[in-house]
Amino acid sequence: MTLSSNAASSNALNTSPTFQVNTGVTLDLATGIRVNSLTKTGSGTITVAIGGYFLAPTIGTNNISLYTDNLNCGYSFVTPPIGGALFLVE
């Protein structure tokens, strides 16, 4: 994306929701949504950079911006408790 003037926001999403893994093949990691590290080019300024930003919907009886059964924040390849959350605090 190239921005030549100020903007309130700019968004990009990379998804690959279907994986065909044939017999005898092992896939070490499959992600439904992956946002790679943000990269800036040019001499302009980005005030706030966020890897994932979820606004709460307003059209449902119950509105949830992000739902997860097993949340893992800050750990690679560590299984969180079933139905719980695992956070890395430094």
C-alpha positions as CSV (number, residue, x, y, z in Angstrom):
1,M,0.0,0.0,0.0
2,T,1.2,3.5,-0.8
3,L,-0.2,6.5,0.9
4,S,0.5,9.9,-0.5
5,S,-1.6,11.8,2.0
6,N,-2.8,11.6,5.6
7,A,-5.2,8.8,6.3
8,A,-7.3,7.7,9.3
9,S,-6.4,4.1,8.8
10,S,-5.0,1.6,6.3
11,N,-5.7,-2.1,6.5
12,A,-4.3,-5.3,5.0
13,L,-5.3,-8.9,5.6
14,N,-3.6,-12.1,4.4
15,T,-5.7,-15.3,4.7
16,S,-5.4,-18.8,3.6
17,P,-8.2,-20.8,5.2
18,T,-8.0,-24.1,3.4
19,F,-5.0,-26.5,3.7
20,Q,-4.8,-29.8,1.8
21,V,-2.3,-32.0,3.6
22,N,-1.8,-35.3,1.7
23,T,-1.0,-38.6,3.3
24,G,2.5,-38.8,4.5
25,V,2.9,-35.0,4.7
26,T,3.3,-33.1,7.9
27,L,2.5,-29.4,8.2
28,D,4.2,-27.9,11.3
29,L,2.1,-24.8,11.5
30,A,-1.2,-23.7,9.9
31,T,-2.7,-20.3,10.6
32,G,-6.1,-19.0,9.6
33,I,-5.0,-15.4,9.8
34,R,-1.4,-14.2,9.9
35,V,-0.2,-10.6,10.0
36,N,3.5,-10.4,9.3
37,S,5.6,-7.6,10.8
38,L,4.6,-4.2,9.6
39,T,7.0,-2.5,7.3
40,K,7.3,1.2,6.5
41,T,8.9,2.8,3.6
42,G,9.2,6.5,2.9
43,S,10.0,9.4,5.2
44,G,6.5,9.9,6.7
45,T,5.5,9.1,10.2
46,I,3.3,6.3,11.6
47,T,2.0,7.4,15.0
48,V,0.6,4.0,16.2
49,A,1.3,0.6,14.6
50,I,-0.9,-2.3,15.7
51,G,-0.5,-5.9,14.4
52,G,-4.2,-6.7,14.9
53,Y,-7.0,-4.3,15.8
54,F,-10.6,-5.6,16.3
55,L,-13.5,-3.3,16.7
56,A,-16.6,-4.6,18.5
57,P,-19.5,-5.3,16.2
58,T,-22.7,-3.5,17.0
59,I,-25.3,-5.5,15.0
60,G,-25.8,-8.5,17.3
61,T,-27.6,-9.0,20.6
62,N,-24.2,-10.0,22.0
63,N,-21.2,-8.2,20.4
64,I,-17.7,-9.6,20.8
65,S,-14.8,-8.1,19.0
66,L,-12.5,-11.2,19.3
67,Y,-13.4,-14.6,20.6
68,T,-11.0,-17.5,21.3
69,D,-11.3,-20.8,23.0
70,N,-7.7,-21.1,23.9
71,L,-5.7,-17.9,23.9
72,N,-1.9,-17.9,23.9
73,C,-0.1,-14.6,24.1
74,G,3.7,-14.4,24.0
75,Y,4.6,-18.1,23.8
76,S,5.5,-20.0,20.7
77,F,4.3,-23.6,20.3
78,V,3.0,-23.9,23.9
79,T,-0.5,-25.2,24.5
80,P,-2.6,-23.1,26.8
81,P,-5.0,-24.6,29.3
82,I,-8.2,-25.9,27.8
83,G,-10.7,-23.1,27.7
84,G,-8.2,-20.7,29.3
85,A,-5.5,-18.2,28.5
86,L,-1.7,-18.3,28.7
87,F,0.1,-14.9,28.9
88,L,3.8,-14.2,28.9
89,V,4.5,-11.3,31.3
90,E,7.9,-9.8,31.2
